[in-house]
Amino acid sequence: MNEDHDYSQEEEEEEQERNKENESPEDKEMYEQIEREMSAYLALPIYKKAEQIYTLTEAITGMLSGDAELFDLKEEMLYEAGMLQNKIGEIHCTETYNSRMENSVVLKMHASRLLQHVEFCELENFCDEDFLNTLEAEIEKFRLLFIEWVGKFEKEPDPDIDPEDEEEKDWGLFK
């Protein structure tokens, strides 16, 4: 087949269907598990709030125009907003309590930096204050969802680590 050929949507779906027919039962189970996990974290209220924050951030950064400094600010705001969704997915797929908590700290840092950028925009009058206030309010709702979500993490020992080794490497966080 010509590698330069552009697949139509229909051809792509047919190819996927052929591939599914050749999957082993183990592969099918693995893909089904991945789909269940993705569906579960995409349905989380905190993930949905992160999506809303990203959409608002896109709208606000679209209103900013100016020099290179504003370009950098826009890029940083979009990065921080996008990392909220990314980290939620990563945390959801992480199995150990300590890893979840470590990633939760990073998630909190991204939300805090986004809020700092919003406050800077307010201070410098870069954008309509109503839009910035809306984004601040959504970040506050995210913070409350974050507290609730993190509070549900279960403290379970890591089955892959010998408890004696864990004590030697433990930094005393997240107990």
C-alpha positions as CSV (number, residue, x, y, z in Angstrom):
1,M,0.0,0.0,0.0
2,N,1.2,3.5,-0.8
3,E,2.5,5.1,2.4
4,D,1.5,8.5,1.1
5,H,-2.1,7.4,0.9
6,D,-4.4,9.4,3.3
7,Y,-6.8,7.2,5.1
8,S,-10.4,8.2,5.1
9,Q,-12.3,7.9,8.3
10,E,-14.1,4.8,7.0
11,E,-10.8,3.1,6.0
12,E,-9.3,3.9,9.3
13,E,-12.3,2.3,11.1
14,E,-12.1,-0.8,8.9
15,E,-8.4,-1.1,9.7
16,Q,-9.1,-0.8,13.4
17,E,-11.8,-3.5,13.1
18,R,-9.4,-5.9,11.4
19,N,-6.8,-5.3,14.1
20,K,-9.4,-6.0,16.8
21,E,-10.3,-9.3,15.2
22,N,-6.6,-10.4,15.5
23,E,-6.2,-9.4,19.1
24,S,-5.6,-12.0,21.7
25,P,-8.0,-12.3,24.6
26,E,-5.3,-10.9,26.9
27,D,-4.9,-7.9,24.6
28,K,-8.7,-7.3,24.5
29,E,-8.9,-7.4,28.3
30,M,-6.0,-5.0,28.6
31,Y,-7.6,-2.5,26.1
32,E,-10.9,-2.8,27.9
33,Q,-9.2,-2.1,31.2
34,I,-7.5,0.9,29.7
35,E,-10.9,2.2,28.4
36,R,-12.5,1.7,31.8
37,E,-9.7,3.6,33.5
38,M,-9.8,6.4,31.0
39,S,-13.6,6.7,31.3
40,A,-13.3,6.7,35.1
41,Y,-10.9,9.5,35.3
42,L,-12.5,11.6,32.5
43,A,-15.8,11.4,34.6
44,L,-14.2,12.7,37.8
45,P,-15.6,16.1,38.9
46,I,-12.0,17.4,39.4
47,Y,-11.1,16.4,35.8
48,K,-14.2,18.1,34.4
49,K,-13.4,21.3,36.4
50,A,-9.8,21.2,35.0
51,E,-11.3,21.0,31.5
52,Q,-13.4,24.1,32.3
53,I,-10.4,25.9,33.6
54,Y,-8.4,25.1,30.5
55,T,-11.3,26.4,28.3
56,L,-11.5,29.6,30.3
57,T,-7.7,30.0,30.2
58,E,-7.8,29.6,26.4
59,A,-10.5,32.3,26.1
60,I,-8.6,34.7,28.3
61,T,-5.2,34.2,26.7
62,G,-6.9,34.7,23.3
63,M,-7.8,38.2,24.5
64,L,-4.3,39.1,25.5
65,S,-2.2,40.7,22.8
66,G,1.0,42.5,22.8
67,D,4.7,42.0,23.0
68,A,6.8,38.9,23.7
69,E,6.3,39.2,27.4
70,L,2.6,38.7,27.0
71,F,3.2,35.8,24.6
72,D,5.3,34.1,27.3
73,L,2.6,34.8,29.9
74,K,-0.1,33.3,27.6
75,E,2.1,30.2,27.0
76,E,2.7,29.8,30.7
77,M,-1.0,30.1,31.5
78,L,-2.0,27.5,28.9
79,Y,0.8,25.2,30.1
80,E,-0.3,25.4,33.8
81,A,-4.0,24.9,32.9
82,G,-3.2,21.9,30.6
83,M,-1.0,20.3,33.3
84,L,-4.1,20.2,35.6
85,Q,-5.7,17.6,33.3
86,N,-2.5,15.8,32.7
87,K,-1.6,15.4,36.4
88,I,-5.1,14.2,37.3
89,G,-4.8,11.4,34.8
90,E,-1.4,10.5,36.0
91,I,-2.5,10.5,39.7
92,H,-5.6,8.4,38.8
93,C,-3.3,5.8,37.2
94,T,-0.8,5.8,40.0
95,E,-1.2,2.9,42.4
96,T,0.8,3.9,45.5
97,Y,-0.3,6.4,48.1
98,N,3.1,8.2,48.2
99,S,3.2,8.5,44.4
100,R,-0.3,9.9,44.4
101,M,0.5,12.4,47.1
102,E,3.8,13.4,45.4
103,N,1.9,14.0,42.1
104,S,-0.9,15.8,44.0
105,V,1.7,18.3,45.3
106,V,2.8,19.0,41.7
107,L,-0.9,19.3,40.6
108,K,-1.4,21.9,43.4
109,M,1.7,23.8,42.3
110,H,0.4,24.0,38.7
111,A,-3.0,25.4,40.0
112,S,-1.2,27.9,42.2
113,R,1.0,29.1,39.4
114,L,-2.0,29.6,37.2
115,L,-3.7,31.6,39.9
116,Q,-0.5,33.7,40.2
117,H,-0.7,34.4,36.5
118,V,-4.3,35.4,36.8
119,E,-3.6,37.8,39.6
120,F,-0.7,39.3,37.6
121,C,-3.1,39.9,34.7
122,E,-5.5,41.6,37.1
123,L,-2.7,43.8,38.5
124,E,-1.5,44.8,35.1
125,N,-5.1,45.2,33.7
126,F,-4.3,42.9,30.8
127,C,-7.8,41.6,30.5
128,D,-11.4,42.3,31.5
129,E,-11.6,41.8,35.3
130,D,-14.8,39.8,35.0
131,F,-13.2,37.1,33.0
132,L,-10.3,36.9,35.4
133,N,-12.6,36.8,38.4
134,T,-14.5,33.9,36.7
135,L,-11.3,32.0,36.3
136,E,-10.2,32.7,39.9
137,A,-13.6,31.4,41.1
138,E,-13.2,28.2,39.0
139,I,-9.7,27.7,40.4
140,E,-11.2,28.0,43.9
141,K,-13.8,25.4,43.0
142,F,-11.0,23.2,41.7
143,R,-9.2,23.6,45.0
144,L,-12.2,22.4,47.0
145,L,-12.6,19.4,44.7
146,F,-8.9,18.7,45.0
147,I,-9.1,18.6,48.8
148,E,-12.1,16.2,48.7
149,W,-10.4,14.0,46.0
150,V,-7.1,13.7,47.8
151,G,-8.8,13.0,51.0
152,K,-10.2,9.8,49.4
153,F,-6.8,8.4,48.6
154,E,-6.2,5.1,50.5
155,K,-3.0,4.6,52.4
156,E,-1.9,1.2,51.3
157,P,1.6,-0.3,51.5
158,D,3.3,-0.6,48.2
159,P,3.4,-4.4,47.4
160,D,6.6,-4.0,45.4
161,I,8.6,-2.5,48.2
162,D,10.0,-4.3,51.2
163,P,8.7,-2.4,54.3
164,E,12.2,-2.3,55.8
165,D,13.6,-0.7,52.6
166,E,10.7,1.7,52.6
167,E,11.5,3.0,56.1
168,E,15.1,3.6,55.1
169,K,14.1,5.6,52.0
170,D,11.1,7.3,53.7
171,W,11.3,11.1,54.0
172,G,8.5,11.2,56.5
173,L,5.9,12.8,54.2
174,F,2.3,11.8,53.6
175,K,1.9,9.7,56.7
